[in-house]
């Protein structure tokens, strides 16, 4: 979620409190598992691919449905 929201590896890893190599490996593993490239990467830019954009919209809808009950349960601090 962090990379799709920020479209920036540096900000995403900071937000996830990770270093970039393991974060990049996790993204690559997700893409391999799904069999689709979610992000287009260059030395300066990160962009969602069409399948990545579709996946991100689905994740946003699911998270929107879960966020309030999760916050109310105490598992996650309210934003």
Secondary structure, 3 states (H helix, E strand, C coil): CHHHHHCCHHHHHHHHCCCHHHHHHHHHHHHHHHCCCCEEECCCCEEECHHHHHHHHHHHHHHHHHHHHHHHHCCCCCC
